[in-house]
């Protein structure tokens, strides 16, 4: 059996939704300078977007989940690739039904912001992906979008088990 080579572990992909954001201070596409923070309204907008994105991913809504990704990410991971990975993730880990999701913290790093979330009581720390390519959020055309610097975000790492417990 040929193993699928990838840079994102399934577990990292599940964590995917929890994370990160680029900052802006006035609703424009300009990022916050170091030491700045998002306004309360910006944090609320980002937090709501992250929760919606995580819920779409965990419930297997491929089109909705994919729409939360930035254009640069979509260039590296087609909708078809993303859908197959989401299906595989759902088959292995099952659906979370209607998960309880809450934002724990937002951390700005230059033009990126990382969002820690709590899903069904478990805290998922932004930037802790096992492949070393954290997901983060940026402001693209006035909307928060998720992206990563991973050159092949929809591939599975060599040796990723295709069934739970392997």
N, C-alpha and C positions, 0 to 999 in steps of 0.2 A: 504494500500500500504506500502510495506516495504521500509524504507529509507536506502539508501546506506551509510554505515559508512565510513568516510574517514578523512584524515588529511590535504588534499589540497583542498581548495575552488576552484570552477571553475574560479572565478576571479583571484585567485592566480595562477592558472594553466595557464591562459592566460598571466600573467606577467612572467611566467616561463622562457620564452626565453630571456628575457632581461638581464639576470643576469650573472654573476659572473665568476671568473676565478682564478685558482691557478697560481702562477707565477714561472717563471724560468728565469735565467739570461743569459744562454748560449745555449739554445735550447735543453738542456738535460731535464730529468724528475725531476731535483732538483729544489725546490722552492726557491724563493728569500728570503733572510734573512730580518728580520724587518728593515724598513728604506730604503731598496733597492727598485728599481723600474724596470719595464720591459724596455728593449731597445726599440727604435722606431720600429724596425722590428718585435719584439715580440708583441708590442701593435697592430701593423697593422695586424699581423696574427690572434691574438685573436679577434680583432674587426671585421675582415672579417668573422671569424667563427661564432661569435655571430649573426651577421646580417644574414648570411645564415641559421642558425638554427632558428632564429625568423621567417624568411620568410617561411621556410618549415612548421613550426607549424601553422602560421596564414593562410596559403593557404591550409592546410589540407593534406599535403604530409606526411603521417604516416611513411613510411619506411625511408624517408630522415630525418625527424625530430627525429625519434627514434635513428638513427645512431649517432646523436650528443651527446647521453648520455653515461656516463661512465659505465663500466662493473658492478660496484657495484650497480648502479641505476637499470640497466637492470635485475639484480638478484632479485630485490625487486618489479619490475614492468615489467611483461612480455609484449611482443609485442602485444599480444591479448588484454590485459588490457589497454595498452597505446592507441591502436587503438580505442577501445570502448570509452574511455574518450575523445579522440580527436574528434570522431564523435559526441558525445554528446555536446561538446563545440561548434563545428561548427553548429550544429542544433540550439542551443540556441542563440549564438551570431552572427552567420552567418560568411561568409568568408570575409576577408578583401581585396579580390582581390589582387592587387599588392601593398602592403603597402610600404610607405616610411619609411625606418628604418635607424637610424644613432646612433653611439656610442656617448654618452655624457661624460662619465667618467669611469675610471677604478680605483678601490680601492683595494689595496693588504692588506690582513690580514693573516699573516703567510703564510701557504701553499695555501690559498684560495685568489681568487680575485673576486670582485663583479663588474659587469658591468652595469652602468645605460645607458639606451637607450631611444631614442625618436622614437615613432611609430605614424605616421600620425599626428605629431605635439604634441603628448602627451608624457611627460617624465615619464618613468617607472623607479622608483628607486630600485636598487638591494637591497634585504634584507627587502623589505616592504610587503612580502607575508602575508596574513591574518592568515595563519596557524602557523606562527612562525618558519617555516623551510625554510630558504632562500636557493635558488639555487645558486651554484657557479661553477666555471670552474676549472678544474685541467688538468695538462698535463699527458696524459696516452699514452704510447707507441709513444711519439713524436707528438701527436695530442691533441688539446684542446677538452675536453669533459665536459659536464654539469653533475652535480650530486647534491645531497641534503642529509642531514642527516635524512630526513623523513623516518621512518621505513615502511611506506605504502604510497608511493608517488602517486599511481594511484587510491586511494580511495577518494570518495567524503565525505565531512563532513555531519554529521547528520543535516537535515534541509535545505540542499542546494536545492533551487528551481530547478525543472526540466524544467521549462519554464520561459522565461524572465518576470520580473515584479511580480513574486510571492513572 
